[in-house]
Amino acid sequence: MNAGGGIRFDVVTLFPDFVRAAVSYGVAARACARGLLQLVAWNPRDYARDRHRSVDDRPYGGGPGMVMKVEPLRDAIQAARTAVADRASVICLSPQGRLLDQVRVQELSQHSRLILLCGRYEGIDERLIEAEVDEECSIGDYVLSGGELPAMIVIDAVARLVPGVLGHPGSAGQDSFGAGLLDCPHYTRPVEIGGRRTPEVLLSGDHQAVARWRHKQALGRTWLRRPELLERCMLDAQARSLLQEFIDEYQG
Ligand SMILES: NC(=O)c1ccc(NCc2ccccc2N2CCOCC2)nc1
């Protein structure tokens, strides 16, 4: 985060309006209005020197499609770097990157600024990646037509962790996923609908019992749906006994 406690994203993309949508709605839009979040887009086409303003060219070695050229990307990144004094990490969103998870999102939220590079076509000339990219980041093992959607996901996930962005800071902290667990179930009015009633503990007003129930549900759901996540988070004695209680009830 920067001096103001906010974060600035410089996004290098052929589709600036596309990525701007990431900060045009909801909490992210409010955070922008309050100067906690900034998004500046840089279009490599503005840095394409030739008459046709080309940003791509045919692949050496043949093969289908086109490859993004070094120069326009390099010059767009350089323009982003010099726009703000703070040193910036350059992250390329790509299928070859390190898998993004909440731990990595929390690490990224410590930066005051990040430059996000969005590839299109068949990919980016490797020499640009070697010369300019600090790390490659993947949002999952699937192929997209561009890095813009992954960039928007990084922006949203990181922005939520910037102090002041979420109305209720607790919810970000309390996010079970922040603790490596899946979230507990949520309920709101009416108390009963479609023959399904809200769990009584949530109506009891007993905040300690509610917190205990929510933690137990988060543990139980993680055990049922994503047991591999449980191995990664070190459960303390209280959590282990809560989970055992859930398992005993589940197995009936
Ligand atoms: N999982 C992800 O985070 C993810 C990210 C980007 C992405 N695509 C843009 C891209 C960016 C960089 C290199 C190659 C490519 N691709 C271009 C299109 O062809 C496939 C390779 N796809 C999936």
The ligand as an ORCA input file, in Angstrom:
! r2SCAN-3c Opt
* xyz 0 1
  N      -4.896    -19.111    -16.290
  C      -4.524    -17.831    -16.433
  O      -4.275    -17.089    -15.476
  C      -4.427    -17.298    -17.827
  C      -3.773    -16.097    -18.066
  C      -3.688    -15.601    -19.376
  C      -4.270    -16.349    -20.399
  N      -4.198    -15.952    -21.697
  C      -3.409    -14.804    -22.156
  C      -1.927    -15.143    -22.195
  C      -1.047    -14.377    -21.418
  C       0.318    -14.655    -21.442
  C       0.809    -15.694    -22.213
  C      -0.054    -16.480    -22.969
  C      -1.424    -16.199    -22.982
  N      -2.318    -16.941    -23.786
  C      -2.836    -16.239    -24.947
  C      -3.949    -17.045    -25.567
  O      -3.528    -18.366    -25.846
  C      -3.103    -19.064    -24.672
  C      -1.947    -18.341    -24.002
  N      -4.914    -17.509    -20.142
  C      -4.985    -17.995    -18.876
*
